[in-house]
Amino acid sequence: MASQLSGAPVDLLLLRNHARSAITRMLNSIKGEKILVLDKSITGPLGMLAEMSMLKKLQAKQIFHLGVPLEQATHDIVYLVRPTIENMNFVADQVHKDYRAKPEIQRKYMLYITPRPTQVCTQILKDRAVLGDVTVRGIHLGFIPVDADVMSLETPGIWRSVFLDSEISGLWNVAHSLMKLQLFFGLIPKLSAKGEHACTVVSLMKRMCSEADPEMYDASASEIDHCVVLDRSVDLVSPMMTQMTYEGVIDELIGIRNSCVEVDASVTASKGNKRGKTIISLNSSDHLYREIRDFHYRTLGSWLHKKTSEVRNRYDEVKSSSMVKSAQDTTIGQMKDVVKKLKVTSAEHNYLLTHTNLAHHFHPRVKSLTFDQKIEKEKSLVGDTSNCEEYVEAQIAQAKTFEACARLLCLLSHTRTVYPKRLTFFINEIVESFGYPVLFALRNLQKVGAIADISKRCPWPTLKKRLALWKENVNTKKPDDVRYVYAGYSPVSVRLVEHAHGGGWSKIKDVLDLLPGPVVETKQLSRKKAPPPSQGTADSKKKKTTLVVFVGGVTYAEISALRKLGELNGRQYLVAATHFTNGGKLVSELREIRMLKARAGSAPRRI
């Protein structure tokens, strides 16, 4: 599990081990065997930190999801949940059910809430008359290292709770996690933020730092020289575009969750059992995936073919080796070398087979005429001034998925001047195609700014020119710019990170004024007495590291673009995000679940 963190800009194993220690303390809070009950949304992130063998070693005899009946269980219970009203009611129901069923059993209940207990949680437990029976504690896991240069809070609910419902507790979690990061890697001397929620995070960090012990944070030993915090609302065009990297296409077409993808067993099984599902891990522990994840998907086929030939030739070379043919004349050392070569080649062959099968699985979809048309229209929307309204109208009429239609409408509103009557027309057409529940989702998209405010002048032509967002022809085989991740379009977020260095954002103040939200550029000064600076040390020769924080989610294409930017300007970029997202996820998270359930099973109105 730790192999994927090798080669990181900073030692992310420190963060991972700190979180594992917190999990150990949690399970040791009850001696002996116990039952671990998890909020479903925590199962994946917990699995990225603690393997099943570790939980069993800490005497977690059984593991259940919250809401599953525990009638047969007799052990003490440790809950690990998020601070939601629904979760508190589940816990209260379980306590009452236990008492009614077996009042003679004195069971202990330890309720751990991540990232912290809230007043609302405590009040609900009190109102349900179980606060005296349950010991409530907080457990803050912070950023979870996902890969060598990527961390995530794995809290997709922030997009809705913060951006739509204006619930700022999620921002406290981001700020507290960044402060924890600085405990390990030193006080970050420079902070830059763009967007309302990003600036709130920086403000919270400054307050936490002023209230903390001066000896806790050391600026002289900082391994990160700059932190750029970006609000998702600053760049809502990039996630609405279709990602073109291998990793991005997997997320678009299949969906990546907790650094894994779930597919039918038939996709990866060459022989034997082809039923059920199989899980494929997607991280740097697979060295082949580390090499190809940032490739443009259209260059992937030729690379896989070339790699397959190389592996086949290596097999043939080992098999035809004279040492293999005359084993009786071969020394132990020579045989050891042959076995080692076969082992390495066999592992590489397995990785290659996995990714070849996975690419073959989604190849028909990316080669379809519909997919090509979609990509071309998206390129037209961000790259030129041609009329794309007829295409958007046609896609709505076909009523394929609400998410696809909403993404196009969002792109159209951000890159074109759309008159109010036309916007109303598109909204009415979508409602006609998918039913009235989507009207609430469209309202939510307007509220968070995903559907742009058409009463204001469209800033896209100016942004495109000043930030160099578009280039017609890009080299996807040997890219020399970050634009390749969207076949010609550079994410606004990545361009902002690029401009944050050197003279800072002061040079593009007019551009920043066109984007939503305030701007903050500030410095953090350590109150701890710094030692005299050393000269000629190995640390002074290290590449500078910039921490890029995405509040509201980051796409895999943006991560690939930042990796490319690091290659071009000689910097290391460490990405920290609230979660991973794309246009489809952003839209679906704003749908009203209750309305969808009420309309479940009903057919669309349009015939």
C-alpha positions as CSV (number, residue, x, y, z in Angstrom):
1,M,0.0,0.0,0.0
2,A,2.9,2.3,0.7
3,S,4.7,1.6,-2.6
4,Q,2.5,4.1,-4.4
5,L,3.9,6.9,-2.3
6,S,7.5,6.4,-3.3
7,G,9.1,9.4,-5.1
8,A,6.6,11.9,-3.5
9,P,7.6,15.6,-3.4
10,V,7.3,15.3,0.4
11,D,7.1,12.3,2.7
12,L,3.4,11.5,2.5
13,L,4.0,8.3,4.5
14,L,4.1,10.6,7.6
15,L,0.5,11.6,6.9
16,R,-0.6,8.1,6.2
17,N,1.0,6.7,9.4
18,H,-0.5,9.5,11.5
19,A,-4.0,8.6,10.2
20,R,-3.3,4.9,10.9
21,S,-2.3,5.7,14.4
22,A,-5.6,7.5,14.9
23,I,-7.5,4.5,13.7
24,T,-5.5,2.3,16.1
25,R,-6.3,4.5,19.0
26,M,-10.0,4.4,18.0
27,L,-10.2,0.6,18.0
28,N,-8.1,0.3,21.1
29,S,-10.6,2.5,23.0
30,I,-12.6,-0.6,23.7
31,K,-10.5,-3.6,24.9
32,G,-11.0,-7.0,23.5
33,E,-13.1,-8.0,20.5
34,K,-15.5,-5.5,19.2
35,I,-17.8,-4.7,16.2
36,L,-16.9,-1.9,13.8
37,V,-19.8,-0.2,12.2
38,L,-19.0,2.2,9.3
39,D,-20.8,4.9,7.5
40,K,-20.9,3.6,3.8
41,S,-19.1,6.8,2.6
42,I,-16.2,6.1,4.9
43,T,-15.6,2.5,3.9
44,G,-13.5,3.4,0.8
45,P,-11.3,6.1,2.4
46,L,-10.7,3.8,5.4
47,G,-9.6,1.0,3.1
48,M,-7.0,3.4,1.6
49,L,-5.5,3.8,5.1
50,A,-6.0,0.5,6.9
51,E,-6.1,-3.0,5.3
52,M,-8.4,-5.6,6.6
53,S,-5.6,-7.5,8.3
54,M,-4.8,-4.4,10.4
55,L,-8.4,-4.1,11.5
56,K,-8.6,-7.8,12.4
57,K,-5.4,-7.5,14.3
58,L,-7.0,-4.7,16.4
59,Q,-9.7,-7.2,17.3
60,A,-12.5,-5.8,15.0
61,K,-14.2,-9.2,14.9
62,Q,-17.0,-8.1,12.5
63,I,-17.5,-5.1,10.3
64,F,-20.9,-3.8,9.3
65,H,-22.4,-0.8,7.4
66,L,-24.5,1.6,9.4
67,G,-28.2,0.6,9.2
68,V,-27.5,-3.2,9.0
69,P,-29.4,-5.1,11.8
70,L,-27.1,-6.3,14.6
71,E,-29.5,-8.6,16.5
72,Q,-27.1,-11.5,16.8
73,A,-24.1,-9.3,17.8
74,T,-23.1,-9.4,21.5
75,H,-19.8,-7.5,21.4
76,D,-19.2,-3.8,22.2
77,I,-19.6,-1.5,19.2
78,V,-17.3,1.2,17.7
79,Y,-19.0,3.5,15.2
80,L,-17.1,5.5,12.6
81,V,-19.5,7.9,10.8
82,R,-19.8,11.4,9.3
83,P,-21.7,14.1,11.2
84,T,-25.1,13.8,9.5
85,I,-28.6,13.8,11.0
86,E,-29.3,10.5,9.3
87,N,-26.3,8.8,10.9
88,M,-27.1,10.0,14.4
89,N,-30.6,8.6,14.1
90,F,-29.3,5.3,12.9
91,V,-27.0,5.1,16.0
92,A,-29.9,6.1,18.3
93,D,-32.2,3.4,16.7
94,Q,-29.5,0.8,17.3
95,V,-29.1,1.7,21.0
96,H,-32.9,1.6,21.6
97,K,-33.3,-1.7,19.7
98,D,-30.5,-3.3,21.8
99,Y,-32.1,-2.1,25.0
100,R,-35.5,-3.4,24.1
101,A,-34.2,-6.8,22.9
102,K,-31.6,-7.6,25.7
103,P,-31.8,-5.0,28.5
104,E,-29.6,-7.3,30.6
105,I,-26.5,-6.9,28.3
106,Q,-24.3,-3.9,29.3
107,R,-22.8,-3.1,25.9
108,K,-20.4,-0.2,25.3
109,Y,-21.0,2.2,22.4
110,M,-18.1,4.3,21.2
111,L,-19.2,6.8,18.5
112,Y,-16.4,8.4,16.5
113,I,-17.4,11.2,14.2
114,T,-15.1,12.4,11.4
115,P,-13.9,15.1,11.0
116,R,-15.4,16.2,14.3
117,P,-18.6,16.0,16.3
118,T,-21.0,19.0,15.8
119,Q,-23.5,20.6,18.2
120,V,-26.3,19.3,16.0
121,C,-25.1,15.7,16.4
122,T,-24.9,16.0,20.2
123,Q,-28.4,17.6,20.3
124,I,-29.9,14.8,18.3
125,L,-28.4,12.1,20.5
126,K,-29.6,14.0,23.5
127,D,-33.2,14.4,22.1
128,R,-33.2,10.7,21.4
129,A,-32.2,10.0,25.0
130,V,-29.0,8.0,24.1
131,L,-26.3,10.6,24.8
132,G,-25.7,9.0,28.2
133,D,-25.2,5.6,26.7
134,V,-22.9,6.6,23.9
135,T,-19.4,7.9,24.3
136,V,-18.9,10.5,21.5
137,R,-15.4,11.4,20.2
138,G,-14.0,13.0,17.2
139,I,-11.4,11.5,14.8
140,H,-9.7,13.7,12.2
141,L,-8.1,11.7,9.4
142,G,-7.2,14.7,7.3
143,F,-5.8,14.4,3.7
144,I,-5.5,10.8,2.6
145,P,-2.4,10.1,0.4
146,V,-3.8,8.7,-2.8
147,D,-0.7,8.7,-4.9
148,A,2.9,10.1,-4.8
149,D,1.7,13.6,-5.7
150,V,-2.0,13.5,-4.9
151,M,-4.0,13.7,-1.6
152,S,-7.8,13.8,-1.0
153,L,-10.2,14.3,1.9
154,E,-12.6,12.0,0.0
155,T,-15.6,14.2,0.9
156,P,-17.7,14.6,-2.3
157,G,-20.5,16.0,-0.2
158,I,-18.6,19.3,0.1
159,W,-19.7,20.3,-3.4
160,R,-23.3,20.4,-2.3
161,S,-23.1,21.3,1.3
162,V,-20.6,24.2,0.9
163,F,-21.4,25.6,-2.6
164,L,-25.2,25.1,-2.6
165,D,-26.2,25.0,1.1
166,S,-23.5,27.4,2.4
167,E,-22.5,25.0,5.2
168,I,-19.0,26.1,6.0
169,S,-18.0,23.2,8.4
170,G,-16.5,21.4,5.4
171,L,-14.1,24.4,4.9
172,W,-13.0,24.0,8.5
173,N,-12.0,20.4,7.6
174,V,-10.0,21.7,4.7
175,A,-8.2,24.4,6.8
176,H,-7.5,22.0,9.7
177,S,-6.1,19.4,7.3
178,L,-3.8,22.0,5.8
179,M,-2.6,23.0,9.3
180,K,-1.9,19.3,10.0
181,L,0.1,19.2,6.8
182,Q,2.2,22.1,8.0
183,L,2.9,20.4,11.3
184,F,4.8,17.7,9.3
185,F,6.3,19.8,6.5
186,G,6.8,23.2,8.0
187,L,4.9,26.5,7.7
188,I,4.2,27.4,4.1
189,P,5.6,30.9,3.6
190,K,3.3,32.0,0.8
191,L,-0.5,31.5,0.4
192,S,-2.6,32.5,-2.7
193,A,-6.3,31.9,-3.0
194,K,-9.0,32.7,-5.5
195,G,-12.7,32.3,-4.9
196,E,-15.0,32.9,-2.0
197,H,-14.6,29.5,-0.3
198,A,-10.8,29.3,-1.0
199,C,-10.3,32.7,0.7
200,T,-12.4,31.4,3.7
201,V,-10.0,28.5,4.0
202,V,-7.0,30.8,4.0
203,S,-8.7,33.0,6.6
204,L,-9.4,30.0,8.8
205,M,-5.7,28.9,8.4
206,K,-4.4,32.3,9.5
207,R,-6.7,32.3,12.6
208,M,-5.7,28.7,13.5
209,C,-2.1,29.6,13.2
210,S,-2.4,32.7,15.4
211,E,-4.2,30.7,18.1
212,A,-1.6,27.8,18.0
213,D,1.6,27.4,20.0
214,P,4.4,29.4,18.1
215,E,6.7,26.4,18.5
216,M,4.4,24.1,16.5
217,Y,5.0,25.6,13.1
218,D,8.5,26.1,11.7
219,A,8.8,28.2,8.5
220,S,12.6,27.8,8.2
221,A,12.1,24.0,7.6
222,S,9.2,24.3,5.1
223,E,9.4,21.7,2.4
224,I,6.6,23.5,0.5
225,D,7.3,27.1,-0.6
226,H,3.9,28.1,-2.0
227,C,0.2,27.0,-1.5
228,V,-2.4,27.9,-4.1
229,V,-6.0,27.4,-3.0
230,L,-8.6,27.4,-5.8
231,D,-12.4,27.4,-5.5
232,R,-14.1,25.1,-7.9
233,S,-16.5,27.9,-8.9
234,V,-13.5,29.8,-10.3
235,D,-13.2,27.2,-13.1
236,L,-16.5,25.4,-13.9
237,V,-15.6,25.0,-17.6
238,S,-12.9,22.4,-17.2
239,P,-15.0,19.7,-15.3
240,M,-17.8,20.1,-17.9
241,M,-15.4,19.2,-20.7
242,T,-14.7,15.6,-21.5
243,Q,-11.3,14.5,-20.2
244,M,-9.0,13.1,-22.8
245,T,-6.3,11.4,-20.7
246,Y,-6.3,7.7,-20.1
247,E,-7.1,8.2,-16.4
248,G,-9.7,10.8,-17.2
249,V,-11.5,8.7,-19.8
250,I,-11.7,5.8,-17.3
251,D,-13.3,8.2,-14.8
252,E,-15.7,9.6,-17.4
253,L,-16.9,6.2,-18.8
254,I,-16.6,3.8,-15.8
255,G,-15.9,6.0,-12.7
256,I,-13.0,5.9,-10.4
257,R,-13.7,5.6,-6.6
258,N,-11.1,5.5,-3.9
259,S,-8.4,5.0,-6.5
260,C,-10.1,1.9,-7.8
261,V,-12.4,1.0,-10.7
262,E,-15.0,-1.7,-10.6
263,V,-15.7,-3.6,-13.8
264,D,-17.2,-6.9,-14.8
265,A,-14.9,-9.9,-14.2
266,S,-15.2,-10.7,-18.0
267,V,-13.2,-7.5,-18.7
268,T,-10.0,-8.7,-17.1
269,A,-10.4,-12.5,-17.1
270,S,-8.8,-14.2,-20.1
271,K,-9.8,-17.6,-18.8
272,G,-11.9,-19.2,-16.1
273,N,-14.6,-17.4,-14.1
274,K,-16.0,-14.4,-15.9
275,R,-19.0,-13.8,-13.6
276,G,-19.4,-11.0,-11.0
277,K,-17.3,-7.9,-10.5
278,T,-13.6,-7.3,-10.1
279,I,-11.7,-4.3,-8.6
280,I,-8.7,-2.8,-10.4
281,S,-6.4,-0.5,-8.3
282,L,-5.2,2.6,-10.2
283,N,-2.2,4.1,-8.6
284,S,1.6,4.3,-8.8
285,S,2.1,0.8,-7.3
286,D,1.3,-0.3,-10.8
287,H,4.4,1.1,-12.6
288,L,2.8,0.6,-16.0
289,Y,-0.2,2.7,-15.0
290,R,2.0,5.4,-13.6
291,E,3.6,5.7,-17.1
292,I,0.4,5.8,-19.1
293,R,-2.2,7.5,-16.9
294,D,-1.4,10.9,-18.3
295,F,-1.3,9.8,-22.0
296,H,-3.9,11.2,-24.4
297,Y,-6.2,8.3,-25.0
298,R,-5.7,8.3,-28.7
299,T,-2.0,7.6,-28.3
300,L,-2.6,4.7,-25.9
301,G,-3.3,2.0,-28.5
302,S,0.0,2.3,-30.4
303,W,1.9,2.4,-27.0
304,L,0.2,-0.7,-25.7
305,H,1.0,-2.5,-29.0
306,K,4.7,-1.5,-28.8
307,K,4.9,-2.6,-25.1
308,T,3.3,-5.9,-25.9
309,S,5.9,-6.6,-28.5
310,E,8.7,-5.7,-26.1
311,V,7.4,-8.0,-23.4
312,R,6.9,-10.8,-25.9
313,N,10.5,-10.4,-27.1
314,R,11.7,-10.4,-23.5
315,Y,9.9,-13.7,-22.9
316,D,11.4,-15.2,-26.0
317,E,14.9,-13.9,-25.1
318,V,14.7,-15.6,-21.6
319,K,13.3,-18.8,-23.0
320,S,15.9,-19.1,-25.7
321,S,18.7,-18.3,-23.3
322,S,21.5,-20.9,-23.3
323,M,21.2,-21.1,-19.5
324,V,17.6,-22.4,-19.9
325,K,18.6,-24.9,-22.6
326,S,21.5,-26.4,-20.6
327,A,20.3,-26.2,-17.0
328,Q,22.7,-28.9,-16.0
329,D,25.7,-26.6,-16.8
330,T,24.1,-23.5,-15.2
331,T,25.3,-22.2,-11.8
332,I,22.8,-21.3,-9.0
333,G,23.6,-17.6,-9.5
334,Q,22.8,-17.7,-13.2
335,M,19.5,-19.6,-12.6
336,K,18.6,-16.9,-10.0
337,D,19.1,-14.2,-12.6
338,V,16.8,-16.1,-15.1
339,V,14.1,-16.5,-12.5
340,K,14.3,-12.8,-11.6
341,K,14.0,-11.8,-15.2
342,L,11.0,-14.1,-15.6
343,K,9.4,-12.7,-12.5
344,V,9.7,-9.1,-13.6
345,T,8.5,-9.9,-17.1
346,S,5.6,-11.9,-15.7
347,A,4.5,-9.0,-13.5
348,E,4.8,-6.5,-16.3
349,H,2.8,-8.9,-18.5
350,N,0.0,-9.0,-16.0
351,Y,-0.2,-5.2,-15.7
352,L,-0.1,-4.9,-19.5
353,L,-2.9,-7.5,-19.9
354,T,-5.1,-5.6,-17.4
355,H,-4.7,-2.2,-19.1
356,T,-5.1,-3.7,-22.6
357,N,-8.3,-5.4,-21.6
358,L,-9.5,-2.2,-19.9
359,A,-8.7,-0.1,-22.9
360,H,-10.4,-2.6,-25.1
361,H,-13.5,-2.4,-22.9
362,F,-14.2,1.3,-23.5
363,H,-12.6,1.5,-27.0
364,P,-15.9,1.1,-28.8
365,R,-17.4,4.0,-26.9
366,V,-14.5,6.4,-27.6
367,K,-14.4,5.4,-31.2
368,S,-18.1,6.0,-31.8
369,L,-19.3,8.7,-34.0
370,T,-21.4,10.2,-31.2
371,F,-18.3,10.5,-28.9
372,D,-16.3,12.2,-31.7
373,Q,-19.1,14.6,-32.4
374,K,-19.3,15.5,-28.7
375,I,-15.6,16.2,-28.5
376,E,-15.7,18.3,-31.6
377,K,-18.6,20.4,-30.3
378,E,-16.9,20.9,-27.0
379,K,-13.8,22.1,-28.8
380,S,-16.0,24.5,-30.8
381,L,-17.6,25.8,-27.7
382,V,-14.3,26.7,-26.0
383,G,-12.2,27.4,-29.1
384,D,-14.2,29.4,-31.6
385,T,-17.3,31.4,-32.0
386,S,-19.4,29.1,-34.2
387,N,-23.1,28.6,-33.3
388,C,-23.5,25.4,-31.2
389,E,-27.0,26.0,-30.0
390,E,-28.6,23.6,-32.6
391,Y,-26.3,20.8,-31.4
392,V,-27.2,21.4,-27.8
393,E,-30.9,21.4,-28.7
394,A,-30.5,18.1,-30.7
395,Q,-28.8,16.4,-27.7
396,I,-31.6,17.5,-25.4
397,A,-34.2,16.1,-27.9
398,Q,-32.4,12.8,-28.0
399,A,-32.8,12.6,-24.2
400,K,-29.9,10.3,-23.5
401,T,-28.9,11.4,-20.0
402,F,-29.7,14.5,-18.0
403,E,-26.1,14.9,-16.9
404,A,-24.8,15.0,-20.5
405,C,-27.4,17.7,-21.5
406,A,-26.7,19.7,-18.4
407,R,-23.0,19.7,-19.0
408,L,-23.5,21.0,-22.5
409,L,-25.8,23.8,-21.2
410,C,-23.3,24.8,-18.6
411,L,-20.5,25.0,-21.2
412,L,-22.7,27.0,-23.5
413,S,-23.6,29.5,-20.8
414,H,-20.0,30.0,-19.9
415,T,-18.5,30.4,-23.4
416,R,-21.3,32.1,-25.3
417,T,-23.7,35.1,-24.8
418,V,-27.0,33.3,-24.3
419,Y,-30.1,35.4,-24.3
420,P,-32.6,34.9,-21.5
421,K,-35.3,33.6,-23.8
422,R,-33.0,31.0,-25.3
423,L,-31.8,29.8,-21.8
424,T,-35.5,29.5,-20.7
425,F,-36.1,27.5,-23.9
426,F,-33.3,25.1,-23.2
427,I,-34.4,24.6,-19.6
428,N,-38.0,23.9,-20.7
429,E,-36.8,21.4,-23.3
430,I,-34.7,19.6,-20.6
431,V,-37.7,19.4,-18.3
432,E,-39.9,18.1,-21.1
433,S,-37.3,15.4,-21.8
434,F,-36.5,14.2,-18.3
435,G,-39.4,15.3,-16.1
436,Y,-40.0,18.0,-13.5
437,P,-37.6,16.7,-10.9
438,V,-34.6,17.9,-13.0
439,L,-36.0,21.5,-12.7
440,F,-34.7,21.6,-9.2
441,A,-31.3,20.3,-10.3
442,L,-31.1,23.1,-13.0
443,R,-32.0,25.7,-10.3
444,N,-29.2,24.3,-8.2
445,L,-26.8,24.5,-11.1
446,Q,-27.7,28.2,-11.6
447,K,-27.3,28.8,-7.8
448,V,-23.7,27.5,-7.7
449,G,-22.8,29.2,-10.9
450,A,-22.4,26.1,-13.1
451,I,-25.0,27.6,-15.4
452,A,-23.5,31.1,-15.7
453,D,-25.3,34.3,-14.9
454,I,-26.4,35.5,-18.3
455,S,-27.2,39.0,-17.1
456,K,-23.5,39.7,-17.1
457,R,-21.2,40.1,-20.1
458,C,-19.6,36.8,-21.1
459,P,-15.9,37.0,-20.2
460,W,-14.8,33.9,-22.1
461,P,-13.2,35.7,-25.2
462,T,-11.0,37.8,-22.9
463,L,-10.1,34.8,-20.6
464,K,-9.3,32.7,-23.6
465,K,-6.9,35.3,-25.0
466,R,-5.2,36.5,-21.8
467,L,-4.7,33.1,-20.3
468,A,-3.8,31.3,-23.6
469,L,-6.5,28.7,-23.1
470,W,-6.9,27.5,-26.6
471,K,-4.7,26.2,-29.4
472,E,-6.2,24.5,-32.5
473,N,-3.5,21.9,-33.2
474,V,-1.7,20.2,-30.3
475,N,0.9,17.4,-30.3
476,T,-0.8,14.6,-28.3
477,K,2.0,12.1,-28.8
478,K,4.8,14.3,-27.5
479,P,2.9,17.2,-25.8
480,D,4.8,20.4,-25.2
481,D,2.0,22.2,-23.3
482,V,-0.8,21.3,-20.8
483,R,-3.5,21.8,-23.5
484,Y,-3.2,18.2,-24.7
485,V,-5.3,17.0,-21.7
486,Y,-8.4,18.4,-23.4
487,A,-7.1,18.2,-27.0
488,G,-6.4,22.0,-27.4
489,Y,-8.0,23.5,-24.2
490,S,-5.9,24.4,-21.1
491,P,-7.8,24.3,-17.8
492,V,-8.3,27.8,-16.3
493,S,-7.3,26.4,-12.9
494,V,-3.9,25.3,-14.2
495,R,-3.2,28.6,-15.9
496,L,-3.9,30.4,-12.7
497,V,-1.4,28.1,-10.9
498,E,1.1,28.8,-13.6
499,H,0.7,32.6,-13.2
500,A,0.9,32.4,-9.4
501,H,4.7,32.0,-9.5
502,G,7.2,34.7,-10.1
503,G,5.5,38.1,-9.8
504,G,2.2,36.5,-8.6
505,W,-1.2,37.3,-9.7
506,S,-0.7,41.1,-9.8
507,K,0.2,40.9,-13.5
508,I,-3.2,39.4,-14.4
509,K,-5.4,41.3,-12.0
510,D,-7.8,42.3,-14.8
511,V,-8.3,38.7,-15.6
512,L,-8.9,37.6,-12.0
513,D,-11.6,40.3,-11.8
514,L,-13.5,38.5,-14.5
515,L,-13.6,35.3,-12.5
516,P,-16.0,34.9,-9.5
517,G,-14.8,35.5,-5.9
518,P,-12.2,37.5,-4.2
519,V,-8.4,37.1,-4.3
520,V,-6.0,36.7,-1.4
521,E,-2.2,36.7,-1.6
522,T,-0.5,36.7,1.8
523,K,2.6,35.5,3.6
524,Q,2.9,33.4,6.7
525,L,5.6,34.4,9.2
526,S,6.7,31.9,11.8
527,R,6.7,33.2,15.4
528,K,9.3,30.6,16.2
529,K,12.9,31.8,16.3
530,A,14.5,30.5,13.2
531,P,18.0,29.0,13.1
532,P,20.7,30.7,10.9
533,P,20.3,29.7,7.2
534,S,22.6,27.0,6.0
535,Q,24.3,27.3,2.6
536,G,25.2,24.6,0.1
537,T,22.9,22.0,1.6
538,A,21.3,19.2,-0.4
539,D,17.9,20.7,0.3
540,S,18.8,23.9,-1.5
541,K,19.2,21.9,-4.7
542,K,15.8,20.3,-4.5
543,K,13.0,21.3,-6.9
544,K,10.6,23.8,-5.4
545,T,7.3,22.3,-4.4
546,T,3.9,24.0,-4.8
547,L,0.8,22.7,-3.0
548,V,-2.3,23.2,-5.1
549,V,-5.6,22.8,-3.2
550,F,-8.9,22.4,-4.9
551,V,-12.0,23.2,-2.8
552,G,-15.0,21.5,-4.5
553,G,-13.2,18.8,-6.4
554,V,-10.5,18.2,-9.0
555,T,-10.6,16.3,-12.3
556,Y,-7.9,13.8,-13.3
557,A,-7.2,15.8,-16.4
558,E,-6.3,18.8,-14.2
559,I,-3.9,16.6,-12.2
560,S,-2.3,15.4,-15.5
561,A,-2.0,19.0,-16.6
562,L,-0.2,20.0,-13.4
563,R,2.2,17.1,-13.8
564,K,3.0,18.3,-17.3
565,L,3.4,21.9,-16.0
566,G,5.8,20.7,-13.4
567,E,7.9,19.0,-16.2
568,L,7.9,22.3,-18.2
569,N,8.8,24.8,-15.4
570,G,11.0,22.6,-13.2
571,R,8.6,22.6,-10.2
572,Q,7.0,19.8,-8.2
573,Y,3.2,20.1,-7.8
574,L,1.5,18.4,-4.9
575,V,-2.3,18.2,-5.4
576,A,-4.7,18.2,-2.4
577,A,-8.4,18.1,-3.1
578,T,-11.7,17.7,-1.2
579,H,-12.5,14.9,-3.7
580,F,-12.2,13.8,-7.4
581,T,-14.9,14.9,-9.8
582,N,-16.0,15.4,-13.3
583,G,-18.9,17.2,-15.0
584,G,-21.3,14.3,-14.6
585,K,-20.6,14.0,-10.9
586,L,-21.0,17.7,-10.3
587,V,-24.4,17.7,-11.9
588,S,-25.6,14.5,-10.3
589,E,-24.6,15.6,-6.8
590,L,-27.0,18.6,-7.2
591,R,-30.0,16.5,-8.1
592,E,-32.7,16.3,-5.5
593,I,-32.8,12.6,-4.4
594,R,-36.2,12.8,-2.8
595,M,-37.7,14.1,-6.1
596,L,-36.0,11.3,-8.0
597,K,-37.4,8.7,-5.7
598,A,-40.8,10.1,-6.0
599,R,-40.6,9.8,-9.7
600,A,-38.8,6.4,-9.8
601,G,-40.2,4.2,-12.5
602,S,-42.0,6.9,-14.4
603,A,-41.1,7.4,-18.1
604,P,-39.9,10.7,-19.7
605,R,-42.6,12.9,-21.1
606,R,-41.1,13.2,-24.6
607,I,-41.9,10.4,-27.0
